[in-house]
């Protein structure tokens, strides 16, 4: 029997009793809202648990933290690898969205390129608790879709820097890898800093000042983060 839309009743032939002609194609119902919410809760809980206990954290712990049964976790993610891959993919999507929105906001405001970098780093601090990425001890990005998003992140960060170089607000020897490493450092909340968001933004201001073309030369060659 075909799956019918929520709120419809099935006719004698298994299709929806919507008065449509026989044989009309039935649109398959998407995930229910509560199921989608459960998936999001599992991912949120998994991000926190992995950052707290590492990638070997028991699935039962993640389920308990999410307030769902273990069966619900496995219904959405049939194995640990699937869950970890989903976490990594979501993390890169969040970073890409942050970089894209920073570029768009900066273009709308007509501000120097360095302000787009500042906006991006501010958003990175906001997303810190949700990010489970390879550089932070998360699983490597092996899925083809995730690798594509990761590449898009680096491309967008290069575009942010190049815009600043063109308008004279960013030195030419800063790389996307430099931003990736600094962003990863910002997501590591120090336990004895009472107001991490405020402290992190102050450090961002110091970092942004160092991006100026008038700053002293850098002391080493660029470090390229591992693609995994």
Secondary structure as the mmCIF struct_conf table of DSSP 4:
data_model
#
loop_
_struct_conf.conf_type_id
_struct_conf.id
_struct_conf.beg_label_comp_id
_struct_conf.beg_label_asym_id
_struct_conf.beg_label_seq_id
_struct_conf.end_label_comp_id
_struct_conf.end_label_asym_id
_struct_conf.end_label_seq_id
TURN_TY1_P TURN_TY1_P1 UNK A 6 UNK A 7
STRN STRN1 UNK A 10 UNK A 10
TURN_TY1_P TURN_TY1_P2 UNK A 12 UNK A 13
BEND BEND1 UNK A 14 UNK A 15
STRN STRN2 UNK A 16 UNK A 16
BEND BEND2 UNK A 18 UNK A 19
HELX_LH_PP_P HELX_LH_PP_P1 UNK A 20 UNK A 21
TURN_TY1_P TURN_TY1_P3 UNK A 22 UNK A 23
HELX_LH_PP_P HELX_LH_PP_P2 UNK A 24 UNK A 29
HELX_RH_AL_P HELX_RH_AL_P1 UNK A 33 UNK A 53
TURN_TY1_P TURN_TY1_P4 UNK A 55 UNK A 56
HELX_RH_AL_P HELX_RH_AL_P2 UNK A 59 UNK A 66
TURN_TY1_P TURN_TY1_P5 UNK A 67 UNK A 67
BEND BEND3 UNK A 68 UNK A 68
HELX_RH_AL_P HELX_RH_AL_P3 UNK A 70 UNK A 76
BEND BEND4 UNK A 78 UNK A 79
HELX_RH_AL_P HELX_RH_AL_P4 UNK A 80 UNK A 109
TURN_TY1_P TURN_TY1_P6 UNK A 110 UNK A 110
HELX_RH_AL_P HELX_RH_AL_P5 UNK A 113 UNK A 127
HELX_RH_3T_P HELX_RH_3T_P1 UNK A 128 UNK A 130
HELX_RH_3T_P HELX_RH_3T_P2 UNK A 134 UNK A 136
TURN_TY1_P TURN_TY1_P7 UNK A 137 UNK A 137
BEND BEND5 UNK A 143 UNK A 143
HELX_RH_AL_P HELX_RH_AL_P6 UNK A 144 UNK A 167
TURN_TY1_P TURN_TY1_P8 UNK A 168 UNK A 168
BEND BEND6 UNK A 169 UNK A 170
TURN_TY1_P TURN_TY1_P9 UNK A 172 UNK A 173
HELX_RH_AL_P HELX_RH_AL_P7 UNK A 176 UNK A 186
TURN_TY1_P TURN_TY1_P10 UNK A 187 UNK A 187
BEND BEND7 UNK A 188 UNK A 188
TURN_TY1_P TURN_TY1_P11 UNK A 191 UNK A 192
BEND BEND8 UNK A 194 UNK A 194
HELX_RH_AL_P HELX_RH_AL_P8 UNK A 196 UNK A 210
TURN_TY1_P TURN_TY1_P12 UNK A 211 UNK A 211
BEND BEND9 UNK A 212 UNK A 212
TURN_TY1_P TURN_TY1_P13 UNK A 213 UNK A 214
BEND BEND10 UNK A 215 UNK A 215
HELX_LH_PP_P HELX_LH_PP_P3 UNK A 216 UNK A 218
BEND BEND11 UNK A 219 UNK A 220
HELX_LH_PP_P HELX_LH_PP_P4 UNK A 221 UNK A 226
#
